[in-house]
Amino acid sequence: MKEEMRKEITPQRAIELLRQDGIEVDEQNAALILEFLFEIAEIAVDQYFESAKKSVNLP
């Protein structure tokens, strides 16, 4: 699923979304921003599940 999501949100789409908020970036920077956001999202999900696992005392 992670790869599917990466294909859906292209650097070109990120450029369009950022431009709507008045932020201008080139394709290379848009790709870096997306990579960073995917990494942050992965960390957040991992932390959530780790916390949930501890709260129900799973190994």
N, CA, C and O atoms as a Maestro MAE file, in Angstrom:
{
 s_m_m2io_version
 :::
 2.0.0
}

f_m_ct {
 s_m_title
 :::
 protein
 m_atom[236] {
  # First column is atom index #
  i_m_mmod_type
  r_m_x_coord
  r_m_y_coord
  r_m_z_coord
  i_m_residue_number
  s_m_chain_name
  s_m_pdb_residue_name
  s_m_pdb_atom_name
  i_m_atomic_number
  :::
  1 25 0.815 -1.190 0.000 1 A "MET " " N  " 7
  2 3 0.000 0.000 0.000 1 A "MET " " CA " 6
  3 2 0.863 1.260 0.000 1 A "MET " " C  " 6
  4 15 0.509 2.267 -0.613 1 A "MET " " O  " 8
  5 25 1.988 1.192 0.687 2 A "LYS " " N  " 7
  6 3 2.854 2.366 0.760 2 A "LYS " " CA " 6
  7 2 3.280 2.808 -0.640 2 A "LYS " " C  " 6
  8 15 3.269 4.001 -0.945 2 A "LYS " " O  " 8
  9 25 3.654 1.855 -1.485 3 A "GLU " " N  " 7
  10 3 4.086 2.204 -2.839 3 A "GLU " " CA " 6
  11 2 2.937 2.748 -3.668 3 A "GLU " " C  " 6
  12 15 3.135 3.635 -4.498 3 A "GLU " " O  " 8
  13 25 1.718 2.219 -3.448 4 A "GLU " " N  " 7
  14 3 0.562 2.727 -4.179 4 A "GLU " " CA " 6
  15 2 0.352 4.198 -3.855 4 A "GLU " " C  " 6
  16 15 0.088 5.003 -4.748 4 A "GLU " " O  " 8
  17 25 0.467 4.549 -2.583 5 A "MET " " N  " 7
  18 3 0.260 5.926 -2.158 5 A "MET " " CA " 6
  19 2 1.326 6.829 -2.765 5 A "MET " " C  " 6
  20 15 1.033 7.951 -3.179 5 A "MET " " O  " 8
  21 25 2.542 6.349 -2.817 6 A "ARG " " N  " 7
  22 3 3.616 7.152 -3.390 6 A "ARG " " CA " 6
  23 2 3.368 7.424 -4.871 6 A "ARG " " C  " 6
  24 15 3.749 8.477 -5.382 6 A "ARG " " O  " 8
  25 25 2.732 6.481 -5.561 7 A "LYS " " N  " 7
  26 3 2.433 6.679 -6.970 7 A "LYS " " CA " 6
  27 2 1.285 7.661 -7.162 7 A "LYS " " C  " 6
  28 15 1.246 8.387 -8.155 7 A "LYS " " O  " 8
  29 25 0.341 7.686 -6.206 8 A "GLU " " N  " 7
  30 3 -0.800 8.577 -6.321 8 A "GLU " " CA " 6
  31 2 -0.414 10.039 -6.128 8 A "GLU " " C  " 6
  32 15 -0.947 10.922 -6.800 8 A "GLU " " O  " 8
  33 25 0.503 10.285 -5.218 9 A "ILE " " N  " 7
  34 3 0.909 11.662 -4.941 9 A "ILE " " CA " 6
  35 2 2.265 11.894 -5.596 9 A "ILE " " C  " 6
  36 15 3.309 11.575 -5.028 9 A "ILE " " O  " 8
  37 25 2.228 12.443 -6.776 10 A "THR " " N  " 7
  38 3 3.446 12.680 -7.540 10 A "THR " " CA " 6
  39 2 4.036 14.038 -7.164 10 A "THR " " C  " 6
  40 15 3.343 14.877 -6.588 10 A "THR " " O  " 8
  41 25 5.303 14.257 -7.486 11 A "PRO " " N  " 7
  42 3 5.874 15.585 -7.269 11 A "PRO " " CA " 6
  43 2 5.087 16.676 -7.990 11 A "PRO " " C  " 6
  44 15 4.958 17.789 -7.479 11 A "PRO " " O  " 8
  45 25 4.564 16.365 -9.168 12 A "GLN " " N  " 7
  46 3 3.783 17.355 -9.906 12 A "GLN " " CA " 6
  47 2 2.508 17.716 -9.129 12 A "GLN " " C  " 6
  48 15 2.117 18.882 -9.079 12 A "GLN " " O  " 8
  49 25 1.868 16.712 -8.529 13 A "ARG " " N  " 7
  50 3 0.657 16.969 -7.735 13 A "ARG " " CA " 6
  51 2 1.014 17.780 -6.490 13 A "ARG " " C  " 6
  52 15 0.272 18.683 -6.103 13 A "ARG " " O  " 8
  53 25 2.137 17.464 -5.869 14 A "ALA " " N  " 7
  54 3 2.582 18.220 -4.702 14 A "ALA " " CA " 6
  55 2 2.834 19.681 -5.072 14 A "ALA " " C  " 6
  56 15 2.497 20.585 -4.308 14 A "ALA " " O  " 8
  57 25 3.419 19.906 -6.231 15 A "ILE " " N  " 7
  58 3 3.663 21.274 -6.701 15 A "ILE " " CA " 6
  59 2 2.341 22.016 -6.829 15 A "ILE " " C  " 6
  60 15 2.230 23.171 -6.415 15 A "ILE " " O  " 8
  61 25 1.331 21.351 -7.407 16 A "GLU " " N  " 7
  62 3 0.014 21.974 -7.563 16 A "GLU " " CA " 6
  63 2 -0.595 22.313 -6.202 16 A "GLU " " C  " 6
  64 15 -1.108 23.415 -6.006 16 A "GLU " " O  " 8
  65 25 -0.539 21.373 -5.269 17 A "LEU " " N  " 7
  66 3 -1.124 21.598 -3.943 17 A "LEU " " CA " 6
  67 2 -0.404 22.710 -3.190 17 A "LEU " " C  " 6
  68 15 -1.039 23.552 -2.555 17 A "LEU " " O  " 8
  69 25 0.913 22.710 -3.263 18 A "LEU " " N  " 7
  70 3 1.678 23.749 -2.592 18 A "LEU " " CA " 6
  71 2 1.430 25.115 -3.223 18 A "LEU " " C  " 6
  72 15 1.353 26.124 -2.522 18 A "LEU " " O  " 8
  73 25 1.306 25.142 -4.535 19 A "ARG " " N  " 7
  74 3 1.055 26.402 -5.249 19 A "ARG " " CA " 6
  75 2 -0.269 27.023 -4.800 19 A "ARG " " C  " 6
  76 15 -0.388 28.246 -4.729 19 A "ARG " " O  " 8
  77 25 -1.268 26.181 -4.494 20 A "GLN " " N  " 7
  78 3 -2.555 26.685 -4.012 20 A "GLN " " CA " 6
  79 2 -2.400 27.454 -2.704 20 A "GLN " " C  " 6
  80 15 -3.201 28.335 -2.394 20 A "GLN " " O  " 8
  81 25 -1.364 27.114 -1.940 21 A "ASP " " N  " 7
  82 3 -1.089 27.813 -0.685 21 A "ASP " " CA " 6
  83 2 -0.014 28.875 -0.840 21 A "ASP " " C  " 6
  84 15 0.494 29.400 0.151 21 A "ASP " " O  " 8
  85 25 0.332 29.190 -2.073 22 A "GLY " " N  " 7
  86 3 1.291 30.249 -2.329 22 A "GLY " " CA " 6
  87 2 2.742 29.826 -2.146 22 A "GLY " " C  " 6
  88 15 3.619 30.675 -1.981 22 A "GLY " " O  " 8
  89 25 3.000 28.529 -2.173 23 A "ILE " " N  " 7
  90 3 4.364 28.019 -1.994 23 A "ILE " " CA " 6
  91 2 4.859 27.501 -3.339 23 A "ILE " " C  " 6
  92 15 4.258 26.599 -3.923 23 A "ILE " " O  " 8
  93 25 5.945 28.068 -3.822 24 A "GLU " " N  " 7
  94 3 6.514 27.662 -5.107 24 A "GLU " " CA " 6
  95 2 7.736 26.777 -4.875 24 A "GLU " " C  " 6
  96 15 8.684 27.181 -4.201 24 A "GLU " " O  " 8
  97 25 7.710 25.580 -5.430 25 A "VAL " " N  " 7
  98 3 8.854 24.670 -5.367 25 A "VAL " " CA " 6
  99 2 9.047 24.038 -6.737 25 A "VAL " " C  " 6
  100 15 8.126 23.976 -7.551 25 A "VAL " " O  " 8
  101 25 10.269 23.571 -6.970 26 A "ASP " " N  " 7
  102 3 10.518 22.857 -8.216 26 A "ASP " " CA " 6
  103 2 10.264 21.362 -7.983 26 A "ASP " " C  " 6
  104 15 9.986 20.935 -6.863 26 A "ASP " " O  " 8
  105 25 10.364 20.590 -9.044 27 A "GLU " " N  " 7
  106 3 10.055 19.156 -8.962 27 A "GLU " " CA " 6
  107 2 10.991 18.412 -8.007 27 A "GLU " " C  " 6
  108 15 10.553 17.516 -7.285 27 A "GLU " " O  " 8
  109 25 12.259 18.772 -7.999 28 A "GLN " " N  " 7
  110 3 13.224 18.113 -7.122 28 A "GLN " " CA " 6
  111 2 12.874 18.368 -5.651 28 A "GLN " " C  " 6
  112 15 12.889 17.442 -4.841 28 A "GLN " " O  " 8
  113 25 12.565 19.604 -5.310 29 A "ASN " " N  " 7
  114 3 12.196 19.919 -3.930 29 A "ASN " " CA " 6
  115 2 10.854 19.306 -3.548 29 A "ASN " " C  " 6
  116 15 10.669 18.890 -2.405 29 A "ASN " " O  " 8
  117 25 9.923 19.247 -4.484 30 A "ALA " " N  " 7
  118 3 8.633 18.609 -4.213 30 A "ALA " " CA " 6
  119 2 8.840 17.127 -3.893 30 A "ALA " " C  " 6
  120 15 8.194 16.591 -2.993 30 A "ALA " " O  " 8
  121 25 9.731 16.471 -4.620 31 A "ALA " " N  " 7
  122 3 10.025 15.059 -4.356 31 A "ALA " " CA " 6
  123 2 10.643 14.885 -2.965 31 A "ALA " " C  " 6
  124 15 10.314 13.938 -2.251 31 A "ALA " " O  " 8
  125 25 11.531 15.794 -2.589 32 A "LEU " " N  " 7
  126 3 12.131 15.735 -1.250 32 A "LEU " " CA " 6
  127 2 11.096 15.959 -0.157 32 A "LEU " " C  " 6
  128 15 11.118 15.288 0.875 32 A "LEU " " O  " 8
  129 25 10.204 16.891 -0.381 33 A "ILE " " N  " 7
  130 3 9.140 17.163 0.589 33 A "ILE " " CA " 6
  131 2 8.257 15.933 0.755 33 A "ILE " " C  " 6
  132 15 7.920 15.554 1.877 33 A "ILE " " O  " 8
  133 25 7.883 15.310 -0.354 34 A "LEU " " N  " 7
  134 3 7.048 14.106 -0.284 34 A "LEU " " CA " 6
  135 2 7.753 12.980 0.463 34 A "LEU " " C  " 6
  136 15 7.142 12.303 1.290 34 A "LEU " " O  " 8
  137 25 9.021 12.780 0.179 35 A "GLU " " N  " 7
  138 3 9.784 11.726 0.855 35 A "GLU " " CA " 6
  139 2 9.799 11.986 2.367 35 A "GLU " " C  " 6
  140 15 9.606 11.067 3.164 35 A "GLU " " O  " 8
  141 25 10.025 13.224 2.742 36 A "PHE " " N  " 7
  142 3 10.033 13.596 4.160 36 A "PHE " " CA " 6
  143 2 8.669 13.326 4.795 36 A "PHE " " C  " 6
  144 15 8.592 12.748 5.879 36 A "PHE " " O  " 8
  145 25 7.600 13.741 4.125 37 A "LEU " " N  " 7
  146 3 6.261 13.541 4.683 37 A "LEU " " CA " 6
  147 2 5.910 12.070 4.819 37 A "LEU " " C  " 6
  148 15 5.281 11.675 5.801 37 A "LEU " " O  " 8
  149 25 6.306 11.248 3.848 38 A "PHE " " N  " 7
  150 3 6.051 9.814 3.953 38 A "PHE " " CA " 6
  151 2 6.831 9.206 5.115 38 A "PHE " " C  " 6
  152 15 6.312 8.337 5.817 38 A "PHE " " O  " 8
  153 25 8.048 9.642 5.323 39 A "GLU " " N  " 7
  154 3 8.841 9.140 6.446 39 A "GLU " " CA " 6
  155 2 8.216 9.532 7.780 39 A "GLU " " C  " 6
  156 15 8.125 8.707 8.689 39 A "GLU " " O  " 8
  157 25 7.790 10.777 7.900 40 A "ILE " " N  " 7
  158 3 7.134 11.251 9.124 40 A "ILE " " CA " 6
  159 2 5.842 10.466 9.363 40 A "ILE " " C  " 6
  160 15 5.564 10.065 10.493 40 A "ILE " " O  " 8
  161 25 5.065 10.247 8.325 41 A "ALA " " N  " 7
  162 3 3.820 9.488 8.458 41 A "ALA " " CA " 6
  163 2 4.100 8.060 8.917 41 A "ALA " " C  " 6
  164 15 3.389 7.530 9.770 41 A "ALA " " O  " 8
  165 25 5.119 7.447 8.362 42 A "GLU " " N  " 7
  166 3 5.479 6.079 8.751 42 A "GLU " " CA " 6
  167 2 5.891 6.021 10.223 42 A "GLU " " C  " 6
  168 15 5.503 5.099 10.939 42 A "GLU " " O  " 8
  169 25 6.662 6.986 10.667 43 A "ILE " " N  " 7
  170 3 7.079 7.043 12.067 43 A "ILE " " CA " 6
  171 2 5.861 7.220 12.971 43 A "ILE " " C  " 6
  172 15 5.752 6.553 14.000 43 A "ILE " " O  " 8
  173 25 4.951 8.107 12.597 44 A "ALA " " N  " 7
  174 3 3.762 8.363 13.406 44 A "ALA " " CA " 6
  175 2 2.900 7.106 13.522 44 A "ALA " " C  " 6
  176 15 2.413 6.787 14.606 44 A "ALA " " O  " 8
  177 25 2.714 6.402 12.428 45 A "VAL " " N  " 7
  178 3 1.910 5.174 12.452 45 A "VAL " " CA " 6
  179 2 2.595 4.111 13.304 45 A "VAL " " C  " 6
  180 15 1.938 3.442 14.101 45 A "VAL " " O  " 8
  181 25 3.899 3.948 13.146 46 A "ASP " " N  " 7
  182 3 4.642 2.976 13.956 46 A "ASP " " CA " 6
  183 2 4.507 3.293 15.445 46 A "ASP " " C  " 6
  184 15 4.297 2.389 16.255 46 A "ASP " " O  " 8
  185 25 4.626 4.561 15.806 47 A "GLN " " N  " 7
  186 3 4.510 4.956 17.208 47 A "GLN " " CA " 6
  187 2 3.102 4.709 17.732 47 A "GLN " " C  " 6
  188 15 2.932 4.278 18.873 47 A "GLN " " O  " 8
  189 25 2.109 4.972 16.926 48 A "TYR " " N  " 7
  190 3 0.731 4.745 17.338 48 A "TYR " " CA " 6
  191 2 0.503 3.264 17.635 48 A "TYR " " C  " 6
  192 15 -0.051 2.912 18.677 48 A "TYR " " O  " 8
  193 25 0.933 2.399 16.713 49 A "PHE " " N  " 7
  194 3 0.716 0.971 16.913 49 A "PHE " " CA " 6
  195 2 1.546 0.424 18.069 49 A "PHE " " C  " 6
  196 15 1.093 -0.473 18.781 49 A "PHE " " O  " 8
  197 25 2.734 0.942 18.263 50 A "GLU " " N  " 7
  198 3 3.552 0.527 19.401 50 A "GLU " " CA " 6
  199 2 2.862 0.915 20.710 50 A "GLU " " C  " 6
  200 15 2.841 0.130 21.659 50 A "GLU " " O  " 8
  201 25 2.308 2.104 20.760 51 A "SER " " N  " 7
  202 3 1.582 2.567 21.937 51 A "SER " " CA " 6
  203 2 0.330 1.718 22.165 51 A "SER " " C  " 6
  204 15 0.037 1.334 23.297 51 A "SER " " O  " 8
  205 25 -0.395 1.430 21.108 52 A "ALA " " N  " 7
  206 3 -1.607 0.629 21.224 52 A "ALA " " CA " 6
  207 2 -1.281 -0.790 21.684 52 A "ALA " " C  " 6
  208 15 -2.015 -1.384 22.474 52 A "ALA " " O  " 8
  209 25 -0.168 -1.324 21.176 53 A "LYS " " N  " 7
  210 3 0.247 -2.674 21.562 53 A "LYS " " CA " 6
  211 2 0.576 -2.715 23.045 53 A "LYS " " C  " 6
  212 15 0.217 -3.673 23.729 53 A "LYS " " O  " 8
  213 25 1.249 -1.696 23.551 54 A "LYS " " N  " 7
  214 3 1.611 -1.635 24.981 54 A "LYS " " CA " 6
  215 2 0.374 -1.495 25.856 54 A "LYS " " C  " 6
  216 15 0.323 -2.043 26.957 54 A "LYS " " O  " 8
  217 25 -0.623 -0.762 25.370 55 A "SER " " N  " 7
  218 3 -1.809 -0.520 26.197 55 A "SER " " CA " 6
  219 2 -2.660 -1.776 26.369 55 A "SER " " C  " 6
  220 15 -3.450 -1.859 27.310 55 A "SER " " O  " 8
  221 25 -2.512 -2.751 25.477 56 A "VAL " " N  " 7
  222 3 -3.254 -4.011 25.625 56 A "VAL " " CA " 6
  223 2 -2.319 -5.153 26.023 56 A "VAL " " C  " 6
  224 15 -2.722 -6.316 26.039 56 A "VAL " " O  " 8
  225 25 -1.079 -4.817 26.341 57 A "ASN " " N  " 7
  226 3 -0.076 -5.773 26.828 57 A "ASN " " CA " 6
  227 2 0.179 -6.923 25.858 57 A "ASN " " C  " 6
  228 15 0.209 -8.084 26.269 57 A "ASN " " O  " 8
  229 25 0.359 -6.620 24.613 58 A "LEU " " N  " 7
  230 3 0.720 -7.642 23.627 58 A "LEU " " CA " 6
  231 2 2.236 -7.746 23.562 58 A "LEU " " C  " 6
  232 15 2.942 -6.767 23.804 58 A "LEU " " O  " 8
  233 25 2.733 -8.930 23.237 59 A "PRO " " N  " 7
  234 3 4.211 -9.085 23.131 59 A "PRO " " CA " 6
  235 2 4.780 -8.370 21.943 59 A "PRO " " C  " 6
  236 15 5.991 -8.406 21.722 59 A "PRO " " O  " 8
  :::
 }
 m_bond[235] {
  # First column is bond index #
  i_m_from
  i_m_to
  i_m_order
  :::
  1 1 2 1
  2 2 3 1
  3 3 4 2
  4 3 5 1
  5 5 6 1
  6 6 7 1
  7 7 8 2
  8 7 9 1
  9 9 10 1
  10 10 11 1
  11 11 12 2
  12 11 13 1
  13 13 14 1
  14 14 15 1
  15 15 16 2
  16 15 17 1
  17 17 18 1
  18 18 19 1
  19 19 20 2
  20 19 21 1
  21 21 22 1
  22 22 23 1
  23 23 24 2
  24 23 25 1
  25 25 26 1
  26 26 27 1
  27 27 28 2
  28 27 29 1
  29 29 30 1
  30 30 31 1
  31 31 32 2
  32 31 33 1
  33 33 34 1
  34 34 35 1
  35 35 36 2
  36 35 37 1
  37 37 38 1
  38 38 39 1
  39 39 40 2
  40 39 41 1
  41 41 42 1
  42 42 43 1
  43 43 44 2
  44 43 45 1
  45 45 46 1
  46 46 47 1
  47 47 48 2
  48 47 49 1
  49 49 50 1
  50 50 51 1
  51 51 52 2
  52 51 53 1
  53 53 54 1
  54 54 55 1
  55 55 56 2
  56 55 57 1
  57 57 58 1
  58 58 59 1
  59 59 60 2
  60 59 61 1
  61 61 62 1
  62 62 63 1
  63 63 64 2
  64 63 65 1
  65 65 66 1
  66 66 67 1
  67 67 68 2
  68 67 69 1
  69 69 70 1
  70 70 71 1
  71 71 72 2
  72 71 73 1
  73 73 74 1
  74 74 75 1
  75 75 76 2
  76 75 77 1
  77 77 78 1
  78 78 79 1
  79 79 80 2
  80 79 81 1
  81 81 82 1
  82 82 83 1
  83 83 84 2
  84 83 85 1
  85 85 86 1
  86 86 87 1
  87 87 88 2
  88 87 89 1
  89 89 90 1
  90 90 91 1
  91 91 92 2
  92 91 93 1
  93 93 94 1
  94 94 95 1
  95 95 96 2
  96 95 97 1
  97 97 98 1
  98 98 99 1
  99 99 100 2
  100 99 101 1
  101 101 102 1
  102 102 103 1
  103 103 104 2
  104 103 105 1
  105 105 106 1
  106 106 107 1
  107 107 108 2
  108 107 109 1
  109 109 110 1
  110 110 111 1
  111 111 112 2
  112 111 113 1
  113 113 114 1
  114 114 115 1
  115 115 116 2
  116 115 117 1
  117 117 118 1
  118 118 119 1
  119 119 120 2
  120 119 121 1
  121 121 122 1
  122 122 123 1
  123 123 124 2
  124 123 125 1
  125 125 126 1
  126 126 127 1
  127 127 128 2
  128 127 129 1
  129 129 130 1
  130 130 131 1
  131 131 132 2
  132 131 133 1
  133 133 134 1
  134 134 135 1
  135 135 136 2
  136 135 137 1
  137 137 138 1
  138 138 139 1
  139 139 140 2
  140 139 141 1
  141 141 142 1
  142 142 143 1
  143 143 144 2
  144 143 145 1
  145 145 146 1
  146 146 147 1
  147 147 148 2
  148 147 149 1
  149 149 150 1
  150 150 151 1
  151 151 152 2
  152 151 153 1
  153 153 154 1
  154 154 155 1
  155 155 156 2
  156 155 157 1
  157 157 158 1
  158 158 159 1
  159 159 160 2
  160 159 161 1
  161 161 162 1
  162 162 163 1
  163 163 164 2
  164 163 165 1
  165 165 166 1
  166 166 167 1
  167 167 168 2
  168 167 169 1
  169 169 170 1
  170 170 171 1
  171 171 172 2
  172 171 173 1
  173 173 174 1
  174 174 175 1
  175 175 176 2
  176 175 177 1
  177 177 178 1
  178 178 179 1
  179 179 180 2
  180 179 181 1
  181 181 182 1
  182 182 183 1
  183 183 184 2
  184 183 185 1
  185 185 186 1
  186 186 187 1
  187 187 188 2
  188 187 189 1
  189 189 190 1
  190 190 191 1
  191 191 192 2
  192 191 193 1
  193 193 194 1
  194 194 195 1
  195 195 196 2
  196 195 197 1
  197 197 198 1
  198 198 199 1
  199 199 200 2
  200 199 201 1
  201 201 202 1
  202 202 203 1
  203 203 204 2
  204 203 205 1
  205 205 206 1
  206 206 207 1
  207 207 208 2
  208 207 209 1
  209 209 210 1
  210 210 211 1
  211 211 212 2
  212 211 213 1
  213 213 214 1
  214 214 215 1
  215 215 216 2
  216 215 217 1
  217 217 218 1
  218 218 219 1
  219 219 220 2
  220 219 221 1
  221 221 222 1
  222 222 223 1
  223 223 224 2
  224 223 225 1
  225 225 226 1
  226 226 227 1
  227 227 228 2
  228 227 229 1
  229 229 230 1
  230 230 231 1
  231 231 232 2
  232 231 233 1
  233 233 234 1
  234 234 235 1
  235 235 236 2
  :::
 }
}
